[in-house]
């Protein structure tokens, strides 16, 4: 796949290896000084680069597919020098020589888009062109500023305000027509209660009904393979679109020993790895409002939990170098298998209670009865769940910093059928792509495969059941087929129900 060009994708200097300018917004910041050098460049193939204005160049690059919302990744002279393997003085000289004289070459512009730079230079024509091309006027840089922050009062500010208001209205309309619950349910089967609780908390945050001094903290409880991690990923995708830096995943099983705490925030001065920084702090610096997943948090060392307590309480974290990262706008999600057996054992009773409530509301709609939200009683939370959590985390103040404890319950029968159907469809697509064979199946197959569900392994047991019992058993298969079609059906073999596949030489 051909990569999209950036606004600095053209060869603009004789030694590109020393240039710190490698991302889309740089051209808007560099153009006043780059134009004479572009004219001398023998490798430049764009006539607009030689004779056009900044807006003309931007137009050419946008038509070529440049992303108008790409942020500046230049952080500091020293980091750029280390990444490129050159002396920091070379980067400093290059930056001061090429950077726009109207902007401070020593200031931090990390996260600034082309629209930020156009606003800084007060280029109305370029601003309008970027906005028409889809530039987001609400996009914030690493300092939390939108392009409007850098404009003076006048026509430029008015234009940005108009587009910002239109963008806000559009996003609000999209949220109304396509709410978060609906988006999440497209990717996650079941877990109505978990989805509704998380979506409500996110919506309150979006509408300003939250404590700005503290980050949003969730604890996901339940057995393995029931959607805890997937829900966290989908929340990150909703909040940050496809920006990879917007999702940070920390496997807390890597922090079980006391000496491994240094990997979390970075080693102190004088110790190995001090310059590298911590795994979490380094990523939070790049995206302070990221969605952070602490997977299997119950396995972490108590000293790590102490650091997380500060993070949840104050919304900031100090790394091994003594630098403080403000992340009050971040969302933190912890997952844990603690109390999963108790929740699973209680699930039948909970589902029966929910069915009784649903029957009163939707007497004739049985599907909705199966999918109805289950409400866990306060008695169960206080007398069963809380003692288990306190034994794991050893302190009440840690539990007190959690905004919402979300309970993930085992799948009901209807949800298991959906899981089996989704998995069969996945492999049917693979069969069509790889072997040009169309796989078909009967309803009893779904029922039989759903019987392979293991309460402790969740959806993973369904994946295993489909793959092993359907697609890898080839012994004693009769070769009944219609051209490139294969039929999966339930038969009896030696008194035991099994699934066999009828196809010609098909084996994954």
C-alpha positions as CSV (number, residue, x, y, z in Angstrom):
1,X,0.0,0.0,0.0
2,X,1.4,3.3,-1.0
3,X,2.1,5.6,1.9
4,X,0.3,9.0,2.0
5,X,2.6,11.9,1.4
6,X,3.1,14.4,4.1
7,X,3.5,18.2,3.9
8,X,7.3,17.6,4.2
9,X,7.6,14.6,2.0
10,X,9.6,16.4,-0.7
11,X,13.4,16.5,-0.6
12,X,14.1,20.0,0.7
13,X,17.6,19.9,1.9
14,X,20.9,18.3,0.8
15,X,21.2,16.1,3.9
16,X,17.8,14.9,5.0
17,X,19.3,12.6,7.6
18,X,19.9,15.6,9.9
19,X,16.6,17.2,9.4
20,X,14.2,16.9,12.4
21,X,11.2,17.8,10.2
22,X,9.6,14.6,9.0
23,X,5.8,15.0,9.6
24,X,3.0,16.7,7.9
25,X,2.6,20.1,9.6
26,X,6.2,21.1,9.2
27,X,5.8,22.7,5.8
28,X,3.5,25.4,7.1
29,X,6.1,26.3,9.8
30,X,9.1,26.0,7.5
31,X,7.9,27.5,4.2
32,X,9.2,31.1,4.7
33,X,12.7,29.8,4.9
34,X,12.4,26.7,2.8
35,X,11.3,28.4,-0.4
36,X,14.7,29.6,-1.5
37,X,16.2,26.2,-0.8
38,X,13.3,24.5,-2.7
39,X,14.2,26.6,-5.7
40,X,17.7,25.3,-5.6
41,X,16.7,21.6,-5.1
42,X,17.4,19.6,-8.3
43,X,15.3,16.7,-7.0
44,X,12.1,18.7,-6.5
45,X,9.5,17.7,-9.1
46,X,6.6,19.9,-8.0
47,X,6.4,23.2,-10.0
48,X,4.2,24.6,-7.3
49,X,7.2,24.3,-4.9
50,X,9.2,26.7,-7.1
51,X,6.7,29.4,-8.0
52,X,3.6,29.0,-5.8
53,X,2.7,30.5,-2.4
54,X,2.3,28.4,0.7
55,X,-1.4,27.8,0.0
56,X,-0.5,26.6,-3.5
57,X,1.9,24.1,-2.1
58,X,-0.5,22.9,0.6
59,X,-3.2,22.5,-2.1
60,X,-0.9,20.3,-4.2
61,X,0.0,18.1,-1.2
62,X,-3.6,17.8,0.0
63,X,-4.6,16.7,-3.5
64,X,-1.9,14.1,-3.3
65,X,-3.4,12.6,-0.1
66,X,-1.6,14.4,2.7
67,X,-3.4,14.1,6.1
68,X,-4.3,17.6,7.3
69,X,-4.7,16.4,10.9
70,X,-1.3,14.8,11.4
71,X,0.5,16.2,14.4
72,X,4.1,17.4,14.7
73,X,6.2,14.7,16.4
74,X,9.2,16.9,17.1
75,X,9.7,16.9,20.8
76,X,13.2,18.2,21.6
77,X,16.6,18.7,19.9
78,X,18.1,15.9,22.0
79,X,15.5,13.3,21.3
80,X,15.6,14.1,17.6
81,X,19.4,13.8,17.6
82,X,19.2,10.5,19.4
83,X,16.6,9.1,17.0
84,X,18.6,10.2,13.9
85,X,22.0,9.3,15.4
86,X,23.6,12.7,14.9
87,X,24.9,15.4,17.3
88,X,22.3,17.6,18.9
89,X,24.2,20.7,17.7
90,X,23.5,19.6,14.1
91,X,19.8,19.4,14.8
92,X,19.7,22.7,16.6
93,X,21.5,24.5,13.8
94,X,19.3,22.9,11.2
95,X,16.1,23.9,13.1
96,X,17.2,27.5,13.7
97,X,18.2,27.8,10.1
98,X,15.0,26.3,8.6
99,X,12.3,27.1,11.1
100,X,10.1,30.1,10.4
101,X,11.5,33.3,11.7
102,X,8.1,34.2,13.0
103,X,8.1,31.3,15.4
104,X,10.5,30.4,18.2
105,X,12.7,27.5,17.2
106,X,13.2,26.6,20.8
107,X,9.5,26.4,21.8
108,X,7.6,23.1,22.0
109,X,5.2,22.6,19.1
110,X,4.7,18.8,19.6
111,X,1.3,17.7,18.5
112,X,0.7,20.9,16.4
113,X,-1.1,20.2,13.1
114,X,-0.8,22.1,9.9
115,X,-3.8,24.1,11.0
116,X,-2.0,25.1,14.2
117,X,1.0,26.4,12.2
118,X,-1.2,28.2,9.7
119,X,-3.0,29.9,12.6
120,X,0.4,30.9,14.2
121,X,1.5,32.6,11.0
122,X,-2.0,34.1,10.4
123,X,-2.3,32.7,6.9
124,X,-6.0,33.0,6.2
125,X,-6.0,31.4,2.8
126,X,-4.1,28.3,4.0
127,X,-6.4,28.0,7.0
128,X,-9.5,28.0,4.8
129,X,-7.9,25.5,2.5
130,X,-7.0,23.2,5.4
131,X,-10.5,23.5,6.9
132,X,-12.1,22.7,3.6
133,X,-9.9,19.6,3.3
134,X,-11.1,18.3,6.6
135,X,-8.7,19.7,9.1
136,X,-10.1,19.5,12.6
137,X,-10.4,22.9,14.3
138,X,-10.9,21.2,17.7
139,X,-7.7,19.2,17.5
140,X,-5.4,19.9,20.5
141,X,-1.6,19.8,20.6
142,X,0.3,18.3,23.5
143,X,-0.2,21.5,25.5
144,X,-4.0,21.2,25.1
145,X,-4.4,24.1,22.8
146,X,-6.6,24.3,19.7
147,X,-5.6,26.4,16.6
148,X,-8.0,29.1,17.8
149,X,-5.7,29.7,20.8
150,X,-2.9,30.9,18.5
151,X,-4.9,33.4,16.5
152,X,-5.5,37.1,16.9
153,X,-9.0,38.6,16.9
154,X,-10.1,39.2,13.4
155,X,-11.2,37.3,10.3
156,X,-9.0,34.3,11.0
157,X,-10.4,33.9,14.5
158,X,-13.9,34.3,13.2
159,X,-13.4,31.6,10.6
160,X,-11.9,29.1,13.0
161,X,-14.8,29.8,15.5
162,X,-17.4,29.1,12.8
163,X,-15.8,25.8,11.8
164,X,-15.2,24.8,15.4
165,X,-18.9,25.4,16.2
166,X,-20.0,23.5,13.1
167,X,-17.6,20.6,14.1
168,X,-19.1,20.5,17.6
169,X,-22.6,20.4,16.3
170,X,-21.7,17.6,13.8
171,X,-20.1,15.5,16.5
172,X,-23.0,16.0,18.9
173,X,-25.4,15.0,16.1
174,X,-23.3,11.9,15.4
175,X,-23.3,11.0,19.0
176,X,-27.1,11.4,19.1
177,X,-27.7,9.3,15.9
178,X,-25.0,6.8,16.7
179,X,-24.6,6.6,20.5
180,X,-21.6,5.0,22.1
181,X,-23.6,2.0,23.3
182,X,-24.5,1.2,19.7
183,X,-20.9,1.5,18.6
184,X,-19.7,-0.8,21.4
185,X,-22.3,-3.4,20.7
186,X,-21.1,-3.8,17.1
187,X,-17.9,-5.3,18.4
188,X,-18.9,-6.9,21.7
189,X,-21.4,-9.6,22.2
190,X,-23.4,-9.5,25.5
191,X,-22.3,-7.5,28.5
192,X,-25.2,-5.1,28.4
193,X,-24.6,-3.8,31.9
194,X,-20.9,-3.2,31.4
195,X,-21.5,-1.4,28.1
196,X,-24.2,0.8,29.4
197,X,-22.3,1.8,32.6
198,X,-19.1,2.6,30.7
199,X,-20.9,4.5,27.9
200,X,-22.8,6.6,30.5
201,X,-19.6,7.6,32.3
202,X,-17.9,8.5,29.0
203,X,-21.0,10.6,28.0
204,X,-20.9,12.5,31.3
205,X,-17.3,13.3,30.7
206,X,-18.0,14.5,27.1
207,X,-20.7,16.8,28.4
208,X,-18.6,18.2,31.2
209,X,-20.3,16.5,34.1
210,X,-17.2,15.1,35.7
211,X,-14.4,16.2,38.2
212,X,-11.7,17.9,36.1
213,X,-9.2,17.4,38.8
214,X,-9.3,13.6,38.7
215,X,-9.1,11.2,35.8
216,X,-11.8,8.7,35.1
217,X,-11.0,5.2,36.6
218,X,-12.7,1.9,35.9
219,X,-12.2,-1.6,37.3
220,X,-13.4,-4.4,35.1
221,X,-14.1,-7.7,36.9
222,X,-14.9,-11.1,35.4
223,X,-13.4,-14.3,34.1
224,X,-11.1,-14.5,31.1
225,X,-12.4,-14.2,27.5
226,X,-15.6,-12.3,28.2
227,X,-14.8,-8.9,26.6
228,X,-12.9,-6.8,29.3
229,X,-9.9,-6.0,27.1
230,X,-12.0,-5.6,24.0
231,X,-14.3,-3.1,25.6
232,X,-11.2,-1.1,26.7
233,X,-9.9,-1.1,23.1
234,X,-13.2,0.0,21.7
235,X,-13.4,2.9,24.2
236,X,-9.9,4.0,23.1
237,X,-11.0,3.8,19.5
238,X,-14.0,5.9,20.1
239,X,-12.0,8.5,22.1
240,X,-9.0,8.7,19.8
241,X,-10.1,7.3,16.5
242,X,-7.2,5.4,14.9
243,X,-4.4,7.2,16.8
244,X,-2.2,4.4,18.1
245,X,-0.8,6.6,20.9
246,X,-4.3,7.1,22.3
247,X,-4.3,3.5,23.6
248,X,-1.7,2.4,26.2
249,X,-1.7,-1.2,27.4
250,X,0.3,-2.2,30.4
251,X,0.6,-5.9,31.3
252,X,0.7,-5.8,35.1
253,X,2.0,-9.4,35.3
254,X,5.4,-7.8,34.3
255,X,5.5,-5.8,37.5
256,X,5.1,-8.5,40.2
257,X,8.5,-7.9,41.9
258,X,9.5,-4.8,43.8
259,X,12.6,-4.1,41.6
260,X,10.3,-4.0,38.5
261,X,8.7,-0.8,39.8
262,X,11.5,1.2,38.1
263,X,10.2,-0.1,34.7
264,X,6.9,1.6,35.4
265,X,8.1,5.2,36.0
266,X,11.8,5.0,35.1
267,X,15.0,4.3,37.0
268,X,16.3,7.0,39.4
269,X,19.5,8.9,38.6
270,X,22.7,6.8,38.6
271,X,20.9,3.5,37.7
272,X,20.8,1.6,34.5
273,X,18.0,2.8,32.2
274,X,17.6,6.2,33.7
275,X,17.8,8.0,30.3
276,X,15.3,5.6,28.8
277,X,12.5,6.6,31.2
278,X,9.6,4.5,32.4
279,X,7.3,2.4,30.2
280,X,4.1,4.3,31.4
281,X,5.6,7.8,31.8
282,X,7.2,7.8,28.4
283,X,3.9,6.9,26.7
284,X,1.8,9.3,28.8
285,X,4.2,12.1,27.7
286,X,3.3,11.5,24.1
287,X,-0.5,11.4,24.8
288,X,-1.5,12.8,28.2
289,X,-5.2,12.1,27.5
290,X,-4.7,8.5,26.4
291,X,-6.9,5.5,27.4
292,X,-4.6,3.4,29.6
293,X,-5.3,-0.2,30.2
294,X,-3.8,-1.9,33.3
295,X,-4.3,-5.6,32.4
296,X,-4.5,-8.1,35.3
297,X,-3.8,-5.4,37.9
298,X,-4.3,-7.8,40.8
299,X,-0.9,-9.4,39.8
300,X,1.1,-6.1,40.3
301,X,3.4,-5.5,43.3
302,X,1.9,-3.3,46.1
303,X,4.5,-0.6,45.4
304,X,3.2,-0.3,41.9
305,X,-0.3,0.1,43.3
306,X,1.0,2.9,45.5
307,X,2.2,4.7,42.4
308,X,-1.2,4.1,40.7
309,X,-2.9,5.5,43.8
310,X,-1.1,8.8,43.2
311,X,-2.0,8.7,39.5
312,X,-5.7,8.1,40.2
313,X,-5.9,10.6,43.1
314,X,-4.0,13.6,41.6
315,X,-4.0,12.9,37.9
316,X,-0.3,13.3,37.6
317,X,2.8,11.1,37.7
318,X,6.5,11.9,38.4
319,X,9.0,9.9,36.4
320,X,12.5,8.9,37.4
321,X,13.9,12.1,36.1
322,X,11.8,14.2,38.4
323,X,9.5,15.4,35.6
324,X,5.8,15.5,36.3
325,X,3.3,14.4,33.6
326,X,-0.2,15.8,33.9
327,X,-2.8,13.3,32.8
328,X,-6.1,14.4,34.5
329,X,-7.9,14.0,31.2
330,X,-6.8,10.4,30.7
331,X,-9.1,7.4,31.2
332,X,-7.7,4.5,33.2
333,X,-9.2,1.0,33.0
334,X,-8.0,-1.9,35.2
335,X,-8.9,-5.5,34.5
336,X,-8.8,-8.3,37.1
337,X,-9.9,-11.9,37.4
338,X,-10.5,-11.5,41.1
339,X,-13.9,-12.8,42.3
340,X,-14.5,-14.2,38.8
341,X,-15.6,-17.6,40.2
342,X,-18.0,-15.9,42.6
343,X,-19.5,-13.8,39.8
344,X,-19.8,-16.8,37.6
345,X,-21.6,-18.8,40.3
346,X,-23.9,-16.0,41.0
347,X,-24.6,-15.4,37.3
348,X,-27.5,-17.8,37.1
349,X,-29.4,-16.2,39.9
350,X,-28.6,-12.7,38.5
351,X,-29.9,-13.8,35.0
352,X,-33.1,-15.2,36.5
353,X,-33.8,-12.0,38.3
354,X,-33.2,-10.0,35.1
355,X,-35.5,-12.3,33.2
356,X,-38.3,-11.7,35.7
357,X,-37.8,-7.9,35.3
358,X,-37.6,-8.2,31.5
359,X,-40.8,-10.3,31.2
360,X,-42.7,-7.6,33.0
361,X,-41.5,-5.0,30.4
362,X,-41.2,-7.1,27.3
363,X,-43.5,-10.1,27.8
364,X,-43.5,-11.4,24.2
365,X,-39.9,-10.5,23.2
366,X,-37.8,-13.4,24.3
367,X,-34.6,-12.2,22.6
368,X,-34.6,-9.1,24.6
369,X,-35.2,-11.1,27.8
370,X,-31.9,-12.9,27.1
371,X,-30.0,-9.7,26.5
372,X,-31.5,-7.7,29.3
373,X,-29.2,-5.9,31.7
374,X,-28.4,-7.6,34.9
375,X,-28.3,-5.6,38.1
376,X,-26.0,-6.8,40.8
377,X,-27.3,-6.2,44.3
378,X,-25.5,-4.1,46.8
379,X,-25.5,-7.0,49.2
380,X,-23.5,-9.1,46.8
381,X,-21.1,-6.2,46.2
382,X,-20.5,-5.5,49.8
383,X,-20.5,-8.9,51.3
384,X,-18.9,-11.0,48.5
385,X,-17.0,-8.8,46.1
386,X,-15.5,-6.1,48.4
387,X,-13.8,-8.4,50.8
388,X,-12.1,-10.2,47.9
389,X,-10.9,-6.9,46.4
390,X,-9.7,-5.6,49.7
391,X,-7.6,-8.8,50.1
392,X,-6.1,-8.3,46.7
393,X,-5.4,-4.6,46.8
394,X,-4.9,-4.4,50.6
395,X,-6.2,-0.8,51.0
396,X,-9.5,0.9,51.1
397,X,-8.1,4.2,49.7
398,X,-7.1,2.4,46.5
399,X,-10.7,1.1,45.9
400,X,-12.0,4.5,46.9
401,X,-10.3,6.1,43.8
402,X,-12.2,3.9,41.4
403,X,-15.1,5.7,39.8
404,X,-16.9,2.6,38.5
405,X,-16.5,-1.2,39.2
406,X,-17.9,-3.0,36.1
407,X,-19.0,-6.6,36.3
408,X,-18.7,-8.9,33.3
409,X,-20.9,-11.9,33.5
410,X,-20.7,-15.3,31.7
411,X,-22.5,-15.5,28.3
412,X,-26.1,-16.7,28.1
413,X,-27.2,-19.2,25.5
414,X,-28.3,-16.6,23.0
415,X,-25.0,-14.9,23.2
416,X,-23.1,-18.2,22.8
417,X,-25.0,-18.8,19.5
418,X,-24.0,-15.4,18.4
419,X,-20.3,-16.1,19.3
420,X,-20.4,-19.4,17.4
421,X,-22.0,-17.8,14.4
422,X,-19.5,-15.0,14.3
423,X,-16.6,-17.5,14.5
424,X,-18.0,-19.7,11.8
425,X,-18.4,-16.6,9.6
426,X,-14.8,-15.6,10.2
427,X,-13.5,-19.0,9.0
428,X,-16.0,-19.1,6.2
429,X,-14.5,-15.9,4.9
430,X,-11.0,-17.4,5.2
431,X,-12.1,-20.5,3.3
432,X,-13.4,-18.3,0.5
433,X,-10.3,-16.1,0.3
434,X,-7.7,-18.9,0.6
435,X,-9.4,-21.8,-1.1
436,X,-12.4,-20.4,-3.0
437,X,-14.7,-22.7,-1.0
438,X,-18.0,-21.7,0.4
439,X,-18.8,-23.1,3.8
440,X,-22.4,-23.7,4.9
441,X,-23.8,-25.0,8.1
442,X,-27.1,-26.0,9.7
443,X,-28.7,-24.6,12.9
444,X,-27.9,-27.7,15.0
445,X,-24.2,-27.1,14.4
446,X,-24.5,-23.8,16.3
447,X,-26.2,-25.5,19.2
448,X,-23.6,-28.3,19.4
449,X,-20.6,-26.0,19.2
450,X,-22.2,-23.7,21.9
451,X,-22.1,-26.7,24.2
452,X,-18.3,-26.5,24.2
453,X,-18.4,-23.3,26.1
454,X,-16.2,-23.2,29.2
455,X,-17.2,-20.8,32.0
456,X,-13.6,-20.1,32.9
457,X,-12.3,-19.3,29.4
458,X,-15.2,-17.5,27.9
459,X,-15.1,-16.7,24.2
460,X,-11.7,-18.4,23.8
461,X,-13.3,-21.8,24.5
462,X,-15.8,-21.1,21.6
463,X,-12.9,-20.2,19.3
464,X,-11.1,-23.4,20.2
465,X,-14.3,-25.5,19.8
466,X,-15.0,-24.1,16.3
467,X,-11.4,-24.4,15.1
468,X,-10.7,-27.9,16.5
469,X,-14.0,-29.7,16.1
470,X,-15.0,-28.1,12.8
471,X,-12.1,-27.2,10.7
472,X,-9.3,-29.6,11.7
473,X,-11.2,-32.9,11.9
474,X,-10.8,-34.6,8.6
475,X,-10.8,-38.3,9.6
476,X,-13.5,-40.4,8.0
477,X,-15.1,-37.4,6.2
478,X,-17.2,-38.4,3.2
479,X,-16.4,-36.4,0.1
480,X,-19.9,-34.9,-0.5
481,X,-19.6,-31.6,-2.2
482,X,-21.2,-29.4,-4.8
483,X,-18.3,-27.9,-6.8
484,X,-16.6,-25.5,-4.3
485,X,-19.2,-25.7,-1.5
486,X,-18.7,-27.6,1.8
487,X,-21.5,-28.5,4.2
488,X,-20.9,-28.7,7.9
489,X,-23.6,-30.8,9.6
490,X,-24.2,-32.8,12.8
491,X,-24.0,-36.6,12.5
492,X,-23.8,-39.5,14.9
493,X,-20.5,-41.4,15.0
494,X,-20.0,-44.4,17.4
495,X,-22.9,-43.2,19.5
496,X,-21.4,-39.7,20.1
497,X,-22.5,-36.5,18.4
498,X,-19.7,-34.9,16.5
499,X,-19.3,-32.3,13.8
500,X,-17.9,-33.5,10.5
501,X,-17.1,-31.5,7.4
502,X,-18.0,-32.6,4.0
503,X,-15.6,-31.1,1.5
504,X,-12.9,-32.0,-0.9
505,X,-9.4,-31.8,0.5
506,X,-10.0,-28.8,2.7
507,X,-7.7,-28.4,5.7
508,X,-6.6,-25.2,7.5
